[in-house]
Amino acid sequence: MVMIMYLRIRDLREDSDLTQQEVAEYLLCDQSLYSKYERGERALPMELAVKLAQYYKVSVDYLVGLTNVKSPYPPK
């Protein structure tokens, strides 16, 4: 399941026609660190997973592979 997350964050970035640099800037990290997240060489911190889910308008459950439904949960 963990590997799914790394594939999904890469696929979401590519589907959005974004570079790793652009996403890294949004996350306030450098591109080389973000690249390691996409390759699964570094664990993606939960707060960054939440930021990515919000950025791509998907649920964290989708990012981590618990569901194949992309839509985020409705706000409370």
mmCIF file of the N, C-alpha and C atoms, coordinates in Angstrom:
data_MODEL
# 
_entry.id   MODEL 
# 
loop_
_atom_site.group_PDB 
_atom_site.id 
_atom_site.type_symbol 
_atom_site.label_atom_id 
_atom_site.label_alt_id 
_atom_site.label_comp_id 
_atom_site.label_asym_id 
_atom_site.label_entity_id 
_atom_site.label_seq_id 
_atom_site.pdbx_PDB_ins_code 
_atom_site.Cartn_x 
_atom_site.Cartn_y 
_atom_site.Cartn_z 
_atom_site.occupancy 
_atom_site.B_iso_or_equiv 
_atom_site.pdbx_formal_charge 
_atom_site.auth_seq_id 
_atom_site.auth_comp_id 
_atom_site.auth_asym_id 
_atom_site.auth_atom_id 
_atom_site.pdbx_PDB_model_num 
ATOM 1   N N  . MET A 1 1  ? 0.822   -1.189 0.000   1.00 0.00 ? 1  MET A N  1 
ATOM 2   C CA . MET A 1 1  ? 0.000   0.000  0.000   1.00 0.00 ? 1  MET A CA 1 
ATOM 3   C C  . MET A 1 1  ? 0.873   1.263  0.000   1.00 0.00 ? 1  MET A C  1 
ATOM 4   N N  . VAL A 1 2  ? 1.985   1.235  0.694   1.00 0.00 ? 2  VAL A N  1 
ATOM 5   C CA . VAL A 1 2  ? 2.848   2.409  0.779   1.00 0.00 ? 2  VAL A CA 1 
ATOM 6   C C  . VAL A 1 2  ? 3.363   2.800  -0.599  1.00 0.00 ? 2  VAL A C  1 
ATOM 7   N N  . MET A 1 3  ? 3.771   1.826  -1.397  1.00 0.00 ? 3  MET A N  1 
ATOM 8   C CA . MET A 1 3  ? 4.302   2.146  -2.725  1.00 0.00 ? 3  MET A CA 1 
ATOM 9   C C  . MET A 1 3  ? 3.254   2.820  -3.596  1.00 0.00 ? 3  MET A C  1 
ATOM 10  N N  . ILE A 1 4  ? 1.991   2.482  -3.374  1.00 0.00 ? 4  ILE A N  1 
ATOM 11  C CA . ILE A 1 4  ? 0.914   3.104  -4.146  1.00 0.00 ? 4  ILE A CA 1 
ATOM 12  C C  . ILE A 1 4  ? 0.935   4.616  -3.953  1.00 0.00 ? 4  ILE A C  1 
ATOM 13  N N  . MET A 1 5  ? 1.199   5.062  -2.726  1.00 0.00 ? 5  MET A N  1 
ATOM 14  C CA . MET A 1 5  ? 1.205   6.499  -2.462  1.00 0.00 ? 5  MET A CA 1 
ATOM 15  C C  . MET A 1 5  ? 2.241   7.204  -3.321  1.00 0.00 ? 5  MET A C  1 
ATOM 16  N N  . TYR A 1 6  ? 3.420   6.643  -3.421  1.00 0.00 ? 6  TYR A N  1 
ATOM 17  C CA . TYR A 1 6  ? 4.472   7.297  -4.184  1.00 0.00 ? 6  TYR A CA 1 
ATOM 18  C C  . TYR A 1 6  ? 4.133   7.334  -5.671  1.00 0.00 ? 6  TYR A C  1 
ATOM 19  N N  . LEU A 1 7  ? 3.524   6.273  -6.158  1.00 0.00 ? 7  LEU A N  1 
ATOM 20  C CA . LEU A 1 7  ? 3.091   6.269  -7.554  1.00 0.00 ? 7  LEU A CA 1 
ATOM 21  C C  . LEU A 1 7  ? 1.985   7.288  -7.784  1.00 0.00 ? 7  LEU A C  1 
ATOM 22  N N  . ARG A 1 8  ? 1.088   7.390  -6.822  1.00 0.00 ? 8  ARG A N  1 
ATOM 23  C CA . ARG A 1 8  ? -0.038  8.305  -6.987  1.00 0.00 ? 8  ARG A CA 1 
ATOM 24  C C  . ARG A 1 8  ? 0.402   9.764  -6.933  1.00 0.00 ? 8  ARG A C  1 
ATOM 25  N N  . ILE A 1 9  ? 1.319   10.106 -6.047  1.00 0.00 ? 9  ILE A N  1 
ATOM 26  C CA . ILE A 1 9  ? 1.726   11.514 -6.014  1.00 0.00 ? 9  ILE A CA 1 
ATOM 27  C C  . ILE A 1 9  ? 2.472   11.888 -7.299  1.00 0.00 ? 9  ILE A C  1 
ATOM 28  N N  . ARG A 1 10 ? 3.215   10.937 -7.856  1.00 0.00 ? 10 ARG A N  1 
ATOM 29  C CA . ARG A 1 10 ? 3.875   11.204 -9.141  1.00 0.00 ? 10 ARG A CA 1 
ATOM 30  C C  . ARG A 1 10 ? 2.846   11.340 -10.256 1.00 0.00 ? 10 ARG A C  1 
ATOM 31  N N  . ASP A 1 11 ? 1.893   10.396 -10.304 1.00 0.00 ? 11 ASP A N  1 
ATOM 32  C CA . ASP A 1 11 ? 0.879   10.433 -11.363 1.00 0.00 ? 11 ASP A CA 1 
ATOM 33  C C  . ASP A 1 11 ? 0.026   11.689 -11.279 1.00 0.00 ? 11 ASP A C  1 
ATOM 34  N N  . LEU A 1 12 ? -0.350  12.098 -10.072 1.00 0.00 ? 12 LEU A N  1 
ATOM 35  C CA . LEU A 1 12 ? -1.145  13.318 -9.918  1.00 0.00 ? 12 LEU A CA 1 
ATOM 36  C C  . LEU A 1 12 ? -0.360  14.539 -10.402 1.00 0.00 ? 12 LEU A C  1 
ATOM 37  N N  . ARG A 1 13 ? 0.914   14.579 -10.075 1.00 0.00 ? 13 ARG A N  1 
ATOM 38  C CA . ARG A 1 13 ? 1.755   15.700 -10.529 1.00 0.00 ? 13 ARG A CA 1 
ATOM 39  C C  . ARG A 1 13 ? 1.842   15.713 -12.052 1.00 0.00 ? 13 ARG A C  1 
ATOM 40  N N  . GLU A 1 14 ? 2.133   14.560 -12.643 1.00 0.00 ? 14 GLU A N  1 
ATOM 41  C CA . GLU A 1 14 ? 2.252   14.491 -14.098 1.00 0.00 ? 14 GLU A CA 1 
ATOM 42  C C  . GLU A 1 14 ? 0.932   14.799 -14.794 1.00 0.00 ? 14 GLU A C  1 
ATOM 43  N N  . ASP A 1 15 ? -0.182  14.286 -14.244 1.00 0.00 ? 15 ASP A N  1 
ATOM 44  C CA . ASP A 1 15 ? -1.498  14.567 -14.832 1.00 0.00 ? 15 ASP A CA 1 
ATOM 45  C C  . ASP A 1 15 ? -1.838  16.050 -14.777 1.00 0.00 ? 15 ASP A C  1 
ATOM 46  N N  . SER A 1 16 ? -1.265  16.750 -13.805 1.00 0.00 ? 16 SER A N  1 
ATOM 47  C CA . SER A 1 16 ? -1.497  18.195 -13.665 1.00 0.00 ? 16 SER A CA 1 
ATOM 48  C C  . SER A 1 16 ? -0.467  19.022 -14.427 1.00 0.00 ? 16 SER A C  1 
ATOM 49  N N  . ASP A 1 17 ? 0.411   18.347 -15.175 1.00 0.00 ? 17 ASP A N  1 
ATOM 50  C CA . ASP A 1 17 ? 1.466   19.020 -15.947 1.00 0.00 ? 17 ASP A CA 1 
ATOM 51  C C  . ASP A 1 17 ? 2.322   19.935 -15.073 1.00 0.00 ? 17 ASP A C  1 
ATOM 52  N N  . LEU A 1 18 ? 2.694   19.419 -13.902 1.00 0.00 ? 18 LEU A N  1 
ATOM 53  C CA . LEU A 1 18 ? 3.546   20.168 -12.984 1.00 0.00 ? 18 LEU A CA 1 
ATOM 54  C C  . LEU A 1 18 ? 4.923   19.533 -12.919 1.00 0.00 ? 18 LEU A C  1 
ATOM 55  N N  . THR A 1 19 ? 5.904   20.340 -12.624 1.00 0.00 ? 19 THR A N  1 
ATOM 56  C CA . THR A 1 19 ? 7.252   19.812 -12.416 1.00 0.00 ? 19 THR A CA 1 
ATOM 57  C C  . THR A 1 19 ? 7.427   19.482 -10.935 1.00 0.00 ? 19 THR A C  1 
ATOM 58  N N  . GLN A 1 20 ? 8.437   18.687 -10.648 1.00 0.00 ? 20 GLN A N  1 
ATOM 59  C CA . GLN A 1 20 ? 8.753   18.414 -9.252  1.00 0.00 ? 20 GLN A CA 1 
ATOM 60  C C  . GLN A 1 20 ? 9.098   19.713 -8.530  1.00 0.00 ? 20 GLN A C  1 
ATOM 61  N N  . GLN A 1 21 ? 9.762   20.625 -9.212  1.00 0.00 ? 21 GLN A N  1 
ATOM 62  C CA . GLN A 1 21 ? 10.131  21.912 -8.614  1.00 0.00 ? 21 GLN A CA 1 
ATOM 63  C C  . GLN A 1 21 ? 8.897   22.695 -8.186  1.00 0.00 ? 21 GLN A C  1 
ATOM 64  N N  . GLU A 1 22 ? 7.872   22.714 -9.022  1.00 0.00 ? 22 GLU A N  1 
ATOM 65  C CA . GLU A 1 22 ? 6.651   23.451 -8.696  1.00 0.00 ? 22 GLU A CA 1 
ATOM 66  C C  . GLU A 1 22 ? 5.965   22.873 -7.464  1.00 0.00 ? 22 GLU A C  1 
ATOM 67  N N  . VAL A 1 23 ? 5.887   21.559 -7.392  1.00 0.00 ? 23 VAL A N  1 
ATOM 68  C CA . VAL A 1 23 ? 5.251   20.925 -6.238  1.00 0.00 ? 23 VAL A CA 1 
ATOM 69  C C  . VAL A 1 23 ? 6.111   21.130 -4.991  1.00 0.00 ? 23 VAL A C  1 
ATOM 70  N N  . ALA A 1 24 ? 7.414   21.018 -5.145  1.00 0.00 ? 24 ALA A N  1 
ATOM 71  C CA . ALA A 1 24 ? 8.324   21.228 -4.018  1.00 0.00 ? 24 ALA A CA 1 
ATOM 72  C C  . ALA A 1 24 ? 8.169   22.643 -3.457  1.00 0.00 ? 24 ALA A C  1 
ATOM 73  N N  . GLU A 1 25 ? 8.035   23.628 -4.317  1.00 0.00 ? 25 GLU A N  1 
ATOM 74  C CA . GLU A 1 25 ? 7.843   25.002 -3.860  1.00 0.00 ? 25 GLU A CA 1 
ATOM 75  C C  . GLU A 1 25 ? 6.549   25.134 -3.067  1.00 0.00 ? 25 GLU A C  1 
ATOM 76  N N  . TYR A 1 26 ? 5.486   24.473 -3.517  1.00 0.00 ? 26 TYR A N  1 
ATOM 77  C CA . TYR A 1 26 ? 4.221   24.495 -2.786  1.00 0.00 ? 26 TYR A CA 1 
ATOM 78  C C  . TYR A 1 26 ? 4.391   23.878 -1.396  1.00 0.00 ? 26 TYR A C  1 
ATOM 79  N N  . LEU A 1 27 ? 5.183   22.801 -1.323  1.00 0.00 ? 27 LEU A N  1 
ATOM 80  C CA . LEU A 1 27 ? 5.393   22.108 -0.055  1.00 0.00 ? 27 LEU A CA 1 
ATOM 81  C C  . LEU A 1 27 ? 6.479   22.751 0.803   1.00 0.00 ? 27 LEU A C  1 
ATOM 82  N N  . LEU A 1 28 ? 7.130   23.782 0.261   1.00 0.00 ? 28 LEU A N  1 
ATOM 83  C CA . LEU A 1 28 ? 8.215   24.479 0.953   1.00 0.00 ? 28 LEU A CA 1 
ATOM 84  C C  . LEU A 1 28 ? 9.392   23.553 1.256   1.00 0.00 ? 28 LEU A C  1 
ATOM 85  N N  . CYS A 1 29 ? 9.760   22.760 0.248   1.00 0.00 ? 29 CYS A N  1 
ATOM 86  C CA . CYS A 1 29 ? 10.946  21.910 0.362   1.00 0.00 ? 29 CYS A CA 1 
ATOM 87  C C  . CYS A 1 29 ? 11.711  22.017 -0.947  1.00 0.00 ? 29 CYS A C  1 
ATOM 88  N N  . ASP A 1 30 ? 12.884  21.416 -1.008  1.00 0.00 ? 30 ASP A N  1 
ATOM 89  C CA . ASP A 1 30 ? 13.610  21.503 -2.274  1.00 0.00 ? 30 ASP A CA 1 
ATOM 90  C C  . ASP A 1 30 ? 13.243  20.332 -3.188  1.00 0.00 ? 30 ASP A C  1 
ATOM 91  N N  . GLN A 1 31 ? 13.551  20.514 -4.457  1.00 0.00 ? 31 GLN A N  1 
ATOM 92  C CA . GLN A 1 31 ? 13.151  19.537 -5.473  1.00 0.00 ? 31 GLN A CA 1 
ATOM 93  C C  . GLN A 1 31 ? 13.768  18.179 -5.222  1.00 0.00 ? 31 GLN A C  1 
ATOM 94  N N  . SER A 1 32 ? 15.008  18.122 -4.756  1.00 0.00 ? 32 SER A N  1 
ATOM 95  C CA . SER A 1 32 ? 15.657  16.825 -4.539  1.00 0.00 ? 32 SER A CA 1 
ATOM 96  C C  . SER A 1 32 ? 14.961  16.038 -3.426  1.00 0.00 ? 32 SER A C  1 
ATOM 97  N N  . LEU A 1 33 ? 14.482  16.725 -2.399  1.00 0.00 ? 33 LEU A N  1 
ATOM 98  C CA . LEU A 1 33 ? 13.738  16.042 -1.338  1.00 0.00 ? 33 LEU A CA 1 
ATOM 99  C C  . LEU A 1 33 ? 12.405  15.544 -1.874  1.00 0.00 ? 33 LEU A C  1 
ATOM 100 N N  . TYR A 1 34 ? 11.705  16.394 -2.632  1.00 0.00 ? 34 TYR A N  1 
ATOM 101 C CA . TYR A 1 34 ? 10.427  15.958 -3.198  1.00 0.00 ? 34 TYR A CA 1 
ATOM 102 C C  . TYR A 1 34 ? 10.617  14.754 -4.119  1.00 0.00 ? 34 TYR A C  1 
ATOM 103 N N  . SER A 1 35 ? 11.684  14.748 -4.886  1.00 0.00 ? 35 SER A N  1 
ATOM 104 C CA . SER A 1 35 ? 11.979  13.622 -5.768  1.00 0.00 ? 35 SER A CA 1 
ATOM 105 C C  . SER A 1 35 ? 12.120  12.324 -4.960  1.00 0.00 ? 35 SER A C  1 
ATOM 106 N N  . LYS A 1 36 ? 12.737  12.419 -3.804  1.00 0.00 ? 36 LYS A N  1 
ATOM 107 C CA . LYS A 1 36 ? 12.877  11.237 -2.938  1.00 0.00 ? 36 LYS A CA 1 
ATOM 108 C C  . LYS A 1 36 ? 11.531  10.758 -2.425  1.00 0.00 ? 36 LYS A C  1 
ATOM 109 N N  . TYR A 1 37 ? 10.602  11.685 -2.164  1.00 0.00 ? 37 TYR A N  1 
ATOM 110 C CA . TYR A 1 37 ? 9.247   11.285 -1.774  1.00 0.00 ? 37 TYR A CA 1 
ATOM 111 C C  . TYR A 1 37 ? 8.592   10.496 -2.908  1.00 0.00 ? 37 TYR A C  1 
ATOM 112 N N  . GLU A 1 38 ? 8.700   10.988 -4.129  1.00 0.00 ? 38 GLU A N  1 
ATOM 113 C CA . GLU A 1 38 ? 8.078   10.304 -5.271  1.00 0.00 ? 38 GLU A CA 1 
ATOM 114 C C  . GLU A 1 38 ? 8.686   8.934  -5.530  1.00 0.00 ? 38 GLU A C  1 
ATOM 115 N N  . ARG A 1 39 ? 9.965   8.782  -5.268  1.00 0.00 ? 39 ARG A N  1 
ATOM 116 C CA . ARG A 1 39 ? 10.628  7.495  -5.498  1.00 0.00 ? 39 ARG A CA 1 
ATOM 117 C C  . ARG A 1 39 ? 10.504  6.555  -4.305  1.00 0.00 ? 39 ARG A C  1 
ATOM 118 N N  . GLY A 1 40 ? 9.927   7.022  -3.216  1.00 0.00 ? 40 GLY A N  1 
ATOM 119 C CA . GLY A 1 40 ? 9.773   6.186  -2.033  1.00 0.00 ? 40 GLY A CA 1 
ATOM 120 C C  . GLY A 1 40 ? 11.051  6.032  -1.240  1.00 0.00 ? 40 GLY A C  1 
ATOM 121 N N  . GLU A 1 41 ? 12.014  6.917  -1.460  1.00 0.00 ? 41 GLU A N  1 
ATOM 122 C CA . GLU A 1 41 ? 13.280  6.846  -0.737  1.00 0.00 ? 41 GLU A CA 1 
ATOM 123 C C  . GLU A 1 41 ? 13.211  7.554  0.607   1.00 0.00 ? 41 GLU A C  1 
ATOM 124 N N  . ARG A 1 42 ? 12.223  8.413  0.772   1.00 0.00 ? 42 ARG A N  1 
ATOM 125 C CA . ARG A 1 42 ? 11.979  9.098  2.040   1.00 0.00 ? 42 ARG A CA 1 
ATOM 126 C C  . ARG A 1 42 ? 10.499  8.980  2.351   1.00 0.00 ? 42 ARG A C  1 
ATOM 127 N N  . ALA A 1 43 ? 10.188  8.802  3.619   1.00 0.00 ? 43 ALA A N  1 
ATOM 128 C CA . ALA A 1 43 ? 8.786   8.740  4.037   1.00 0.00 ? 43 ALA A CA 1 
ATOM 129 C C  . ALA A 1 43 ? 8.167   10.127 3.900   1.00 0.00 ? 43 ALA A C  1 
ATOM 130 N N  . LEU A 1 44 ? 6.983   10.184 3.342   1.00 0.00 ? 44 LEU A N  1 
ATOM 131 C CA . LEU A 1 44 ? 6.269   11.443 3.191   1.00 0.00 ? 44 LEU A CA 1 
ATOM 132 C C  . LEU A 1 44 ? 5.571   11.757 4.513   1.00 0.00 ? 44 LEU A C  1 
ATOM 133 N N  . PRO A 1 45 ? 5.937   12.860 5.167   1.00 0.00 ? 45 PRO A N  1 
ATOM 134 C CA . PRO A 1 45 ? 5.283   13.214 6.428   1.00 0.00 ? 45 PRO A CA 1 
ATOM 135 C C  . PRO A 1 45 ? 3.777   13.422 6.233   1.00 0.00 ? 45 PRO A C  1 
ATOM 136 N N  . MET A 1 46 ? 3.009   13.077 7.246   1.00 0.00 ? 46 MET A N  1 
ATOM 137 C CA . MET A 1 46 ? 1.550   13.169 7.156   1.00 0.00 ? 46 MET A CA 1 
ATOM 138 C C  . MET A 1 46 ? 1.096   14.581 6.803   1.00 0.00 ? 46 MET A C  1 
ATOM 139 N N  . GLU A 1 47 ? 1.749   15.605 7.369   1.00 0.00 ? 47 GLU A N  1 
ATOM 140 C CA . GLU A 1 47 ? 1.292   16.969 7.072   1.00 0.00 ? 47 GLU A CA 1 
ATOM 141 C C  . GLU A 1 47 ? 1.492   17.317 5.596   1.00 0.00 ? 47 GLU A C  1 
ATOM 142 N N  . LEU A 1 48 ? 2.511   16.738 4.960   1.00 0.00 ? 48 LEU A N  1 
ATOM 143 C CA . LEU A 1 48 ? 2.709   16.973 3.532   1.00 0.00 ? 48 LEU A CA 1 
ATOM 144 C C  . LEU A 1 48 ? 1.724   16.156 2.703   1.00 0.00 ? 48 LEU A C  1 
ATOM 145 N N  . ALA A 1 49 ? 1.376   14.967 3.175   1.00 0.00 ? 49 ALA A N  1 
ATOM 146 C CA . ALA A 1 49 ? 0.362   14.164 2.486   1.00 0.00 ? 49 ALA A CA 1 
ATOM 147 C C  . ALA A 1 49 ? -0.978  14.913 2.488   1.00 0.00 ? 49 ALA A C  1 
ATOM 148 N N  . VAL A 1 50 ? -1.305  15.528 3.605   1.00 0.00 ? 50 VAL A N  1 
ATOM 149 C CA . VAL A 1 50 ? -2.546  16.302 3.694   1.00 0.00 ? 50 VAL A CA 1 
ATOM 150 C C  . VAL A 1 50 ? -2.489  17.503 2.741   1.00 0.00 ? 50 VAL A C  1 
ATOM 151 N N  . LYS A 1 51 ? -1.351  18.204 2.713   1.00 0.00 ? 51 LYS A N  1 
ATOM 152 C CA . LYS A 1 51 ? -1.213  19.353 1.798   1.00 0.00 ? 51 LYS A CA 1 
ATOM 153 C C  . LYS A 1 51 ? -1.357  18.921 0.345   1.00 0.00 ? 51 LYS A C  1 
ATOM 154 N N  . LEU A 1 52 ? -0.757  17.771 -0.003  1.00 0.00 ? 52 LEU A N  1 
ATOM 155 C CA . LEU A 1 52 ? -0.872  17.285 -1.384  1.00 0.00 ? 52 LEU A CA 1 
ATOM 156 C C  . LEU A 1 52 ? -2.303  16.889 -1.710  1.00 0.00 ? 52 LEU A C  1 
ATOM 157 N N  . ALA A 1 53 ? -2.974  16.245 -0.767  1.00 0.00 ? 53 ALA A N  1 
ATOM 158 C CA . ALA A 1 53 ? -4.370  15.864 -0.989  1.00 0.00 ? 53 ALA A CA 1 
ATOM 159 C C  . ALA A 1 53 ? -5.225  17.106 -1.228  1.00 0.00 ? 53 ALA A C  1 
ATOM 160 N N  . GLN A 1 54 ? -4.998  18.143 -0.453  1.00 0.00 ? 54 GLN A N  1 
ATOM 161 C CA . GLN A 1 54 ? -5.748  19.385 -0.643  1.00 0.00 ? 54 GLN A CA 1 
ATOM 162 C C  . GLN A 1 54 ? -5.392  20.038 -1.981  1.00 0.00 ? 54 GLN A C  1 
ATOM 163 N N  . TYR A 1 55 ? -4.125  20.029 -2.314  1.00 0.00 ? 55 TYR A N  1 
ATOM 164 C CA . TYR A 1 55 ? -3.657  20.640 -3.565  1.00 0.00 ? 55 TYR A CA 1 
ATOM 165 C C  . TYR A 1 55 ? -4.282  19.981 -4.787  1.00 0.00 ? 55 TYR A C  1 
ATOM 166 N N  . TYR A 1 56 ? -4.306  18.651 -4.788  1.00 0.00 ? 56 TYR A N  1 
ATOM 167 C CA . TYR A 1 56 ? -4.839  17.906 -5.930  1.00 0.00 ? 56 TYR A CA 1 
ATOM 168 C C  . TYR A 1 56 ? -6.335  17.635 -5.815  1.00 0.00 ? 56 TYR A C  1 
ATOM 169 N N  . LYS A 1 57 ? -6.936  18.052 -4.693  1.00 0.00 ? 57 LYS A N  1 
ATOM 170 C CA . LYS A 1 57 ? -8.373  17.857 -4.454  1.00 0.00 ? 57 LYS A CA 1 
ATOM 171 C C  . LYS A 1 57 ? -8.749  16.371 -4.470  1.00 0.00 ? 57 LYS A C  1 
ATOM 172 N N  . VAL A 1 58 ? -7.959  15.603 -3.717  1.00 0.00 ? 58 VAL A N  1 
ATOM 173 C CA . VAL A 1 58 ? -8.229  14.174 -3.527  1.00 0.00 ? 58 VAL A CA 1 
ATOM 174 C C  . VAL A 1 58 ? -8.215  13.895 -2.018  1.00 0.00 ? 58 VAL A C  1 
ATOM 175 N N  . SER A 1 59 ? -8.626  12.707 -1.641  1.00 0.00 ? 59 SER A N  1 
ATOM 176 C CA . SER A 1 59 ? -8.573  12.350 -0.229  1.00 0.00 ? 59 SER A CA 1 
ATOM 177 C C  . SER A 1 59 ? -7.212  11.743 0.105   1.00 0.00 ? 59 SER A C  1 
ATOM 178 N N  . VAL A 1 60 ? -6.837  11.829 1.358   1.00 0.00 ? 60 VAL A N  1 
ATOM 179 C CA . VAL A 1 60 ? -5.607  11.178 1.806   1.00 0.00 ? 60 VAL A CA 1 
ATOM 180 C C  . VAL A 1 60 ? -5.754  9.668  1.630   1.00 0.00 ? 60 VAL A C  1 
ATOM 181 N N  . ASP A 1 61 ? -6.959  9.153  1.832   1.00 0.00 ? 61 ASP A N  1 
ATOM 182 C CA . ASP A 1 61 ? -7.192  7.722  1.616   1.00 0.00 ? 61 ASP A CA 1 
ATOM 183 C C  . ASP A 1 61 ? -6.840  7.322  0.182   1.00 0.00 ? 61 ASP A C  1 
ATOM 184 N N  . TYR A 1 62 ? -7.142  8.197  -0.775  1.00 0.00 ? 62 TYR A N  1 
ATOM 185 C CA . TYR A 1 62 ? -6.769  7.909  -2.160  1.00 0.00 ? 62 TYR A CA 1 
ATOM 186 C C  . TYR A 1 62 ? -5.252  7.893  -2.306  1.00 0.00 ? 62 TYR A C  1 
ATOM 187 N N  . LEU A 1 63 ? -4.590  8.887  -1.731  1.00 0.00 ? 63 LEU A N  1 
ATOM 188 C CA . LEU A 1 63 ? -3.127  8.946  -1.842  1.00 0.00 ? 63 LEU A CA 1 
ATOM 189 C C  . LEU A 1 63 ? -2.462  7.685  -1.320  1.00 0.00 ? 63 LEU A C  1 
ATOM 190 N N  . VAL A 1 64 ? -2.951  7.168  -0.189  1.00 0.00 ? 64 VAL A N  1 
ATOM 191 C CA . VAL A 1 64 ? -2.286  6.015  0.427   1.00 0.00 ? 64 VAL A CA 1 
ATOM 192 C C  . VAL A 1 64 ? -2.817  4.679  -0.082  1.00 0.00 ? 64 VAL A C  1 
ATOM 193 N N  . GLY A 1 65 ? -3.785  4.702  -0.986  1.00 0.00 ? 65 GLY A N  1 
ATOM 194 C CA . GLY A 1 65 ? -4.243  3.469  -1.606  1.00 0.00 ? 65 GLY A CA 1 
ATOM 195 C C  . GLY A 1 65 ? -5.364  2.749  -0.884  1.00 0.00 ? 65 GLY A C  1 
ATOM 196 N N  . LEU A 1 66 ? -6.041  3.430  0.046   1.00 0.00 ? 66 LEU A N  1 
ATOM 197 C CA . LEU A 1 66 ? -7.162  2.787  0.733   1.00 0.00 ? 66 LEU A CA 1 
ATOM 198 C C  . LEU A 1 66 ? -8.428  2.789  -0.096  1.00 0.00 ? 66 LEU A C  1 
ATOM 199 N N  . THR A 1 67 ? -8.466  3.648  -1.100  1.00 0.00 ? 67 THR A N  1 
ATOM 200 C CA . THR A 1 67 ? -9.606  3.722  -2.011  1.00 0.00 ? 67 THR A CA 1 
ATOM 201 C C  . THR A 1 67 ? -9.104  4.145  -3.380  1.00 0.00 ? 67 THR A C  1 
ATOM 202 N N  . ASN A 1 68 ? -9.889  3.837  -4.390  1.00 0.00 ? 68 ASN A N  1 
ATOM 203 C CA . ASN A 1 68 ? -9.578  4.295  -5.739  1.00 0.00 ? 68 ASN A CA 1 
ATOM 204 C C  . ASN A 1 68 ? -10.430 5.499  -6.126  1.00 0.00 ? 68 ASN A C  1 
ATOM 205 N N  . VAL A 1 69 ? -11.258 5.965  -5.183  1.00 0.00 ? 69 VAL A N  1 
ATOM 206 C CA . VAL A 1 69 ? -12.097 7.143  -5.405  1.00 0.00 ? 69 VAL A CA 1 
ATOM 207 C C  . VAL A 1 69 ? -11.275 8.373  -5.072  1.00 0.00 ? 69 VAL A C  1 
ATOM 208 N N  . LYS A 1 70 ? -11.105 9.242  -6.055  1.00 0.00 ? 70 LYS A N  1 
ATOM 209 C CA . LYS A 1 70 ? -10.247 10.413 -5.863  1.00 0.00 ? 70 LYS A CA 1 
ATOM 210 C C  . LYS A 1 70 ? -10.894 11.516 -5.037  1.00 0.00 ? 70 LYS A C  1 
ATOM 211 N N  . SER A 1 71 ? -12.223 11.674 -5.131  1.00 0.00 ? 71 SER A N  1 
ATOM 212 C CA . SER A 1 71 ? -12.843 12.855 -4.527  1.00 0.00 ? 71 SER A CA 1 
ATOM 213 C C  . SER A 1 71 ? -12.607 12.949 -3.022  1.00 0.00 ? 71 SER A C  1 
ATOM 214 N N  . PRO A 1 72 ? -12.322 14.181 -2.583  1.00 0.00 ? 72 PRO A N  1 
ATOM 215 C CA . PRO A 1 72 ? -12.081 14.390 -1.151  1.00 0.00 ? 72 PRO A CA 1 
ATOM 216 C C  . PRO A 1 72 ? -13.383 14.284 -0.377  1.00 0.00 ? 72 PRO A C  1 
ATOM 217 N N  . TYR A 1 73 ? -13.261 14.164 0.914   1.00 0.00 ? 73 TYR A N  1 
ATOM 218 C CA . TYR A 1 73 ? -14.435 14.126 1.765   1.00 0.00 ? 73 TYR A CA 1 
ATOM 219 C C  . TYR A 1 73 ? -15.040 15.515 1.824   1.00 0.00 ? 73 TYR A C  1 
ATOM 220 N N  . PRO A 1 74 ? -16.367 15.578 2.003   1.00 0.00 ? 74 PRO A N  1 
ATOM 221 C CA . PRO A 1 74 ? -16.973 16.915 2.097   1.00 0.00 ? 74 PRO A CA 1 
ATOM 222 C C  . PRO A 1 74 ? -16.493 17.625 3.362   1.00 0.00 ? 74 PRO A C  1 
ATOM 223 N N  . PRO A 1 75 ? -16.362 18.943 3.298   1.00 0.00 ? 75 PRO A N  1 
ATOM 224 C CA . PRO A 1 75 ? -15.917 19.685 4.486   1.00 0.00 ? 75 PRO A CA 1 
ATOM 225 C C  . PRO A 1 75 ? -16.958 19.586 5.595   1.00 0.00 ? 75 PRO A C  1 
ATOM 226 N N  . LYS A 1 76 ? -16.478 19.720 6.813   1.00 0.00 ? 76 LYS A N  1 
ATOM 227 C CA . LYS A 1 76 ? -17.398 19.649 7.976   1.00 0.00 ? 76 LYS A CA 1 
ATOM 228 C C  . LYS A 1 76 ? -18.072 20.972 8.187   1.00 0.00 ? 76 LYS A C  1 
# 
